[in-house]
Amino acid sequence: MRFDGYIPTALEAVDLATQLFTDRVDTGRLTVKGERDYASEVDYAIEDRIRSFLQARTPEIGFLGEEDGPSGPSTDLYWVLDPIDGTVNYTHCLPMCGISLALVAGTQPQLGVIDHPYFSTRYTAVRGSGAHCNGKSIHVSDVEHLADALVTIGDYAVGEGAEAKNEARLKVTAALAPEVLRLRMLGAAAVDLAWLAGGRTDASVALSNNPWDMAAGAVIANEAGATVSDLDGSQHTTASGATIAASPRLHGPLLEALHEALCPAP
């Protein structure tokens, strides 16, 4: 099945989301979602609007939003939306945030659109058709060695179980810091994976895989030439436990470094 025909609908949906984002002069009331985690009124406004738009335009396709969960028909084909990926950045007036929309078939993202409103950049991809930024073809960098790589890492965990989860994240940080050119924590997977796809960064490491965070970025990075995998090196899907992405030549050494950090030899 080809998914190119859904691109106009996805672009129109993200246009609506971006307009809502830019029209708001403040974040509005913040809703606590857990320990050190919250959503803004703008998150909810965007998700409500895009959910309604997509259910009217594509009633045969399900919908999964970060804030209010699933709706629509229960099918293997569904839209996945993060209305603002990087909400903490957004509420602190940091520009590293974005709107992330994917179309997923089963466990495999097939289409992705990421918009960075503060940077006026939009990344798009359909599986098998390449990746683009503002309509121009993009490709991952040609960096081959960790010592030359600018690597982004995902946020540390918050909420229940954060201490145990962060043990692994801290081990990864400690292992990579002396090996790579620089580490960066940008605070939004929609930025990490899009910038990797466009060659601004060289690798992205996230020991998590919420579909609203990763689905759009994973297909965009993959179509830009990145290898995107789970921590064990298997193909990345929405069921993966982690999201490891890099140019093909860098991906192997990166996985080796991660395995040594998390499962050191006795």
Secondary structure, DSSP 8 states (H G I E B T S, - for coil): ---GGGHHHHHHHHHHHHHHHHH-SS---EEEEETTEEEEHHHHHHHHHHHHHHHHH-TTSEEEETTTEEES---SEEEEEEEEETHHHHHTT-S--EEEEEEEETTEEEEEEEEEGGGTEEEEEETTS-EEETTEE-------SGGG-EEEE-----STTHHHHHHHHHHHHHHHTTTSSEEE--S-HHHHHHHHHTTSSSEEEES---HHHHHHHHHHHHHTT-EEE-TTS-B--TT-S-EEEE-HHHHHHHHHHHHHHHS---
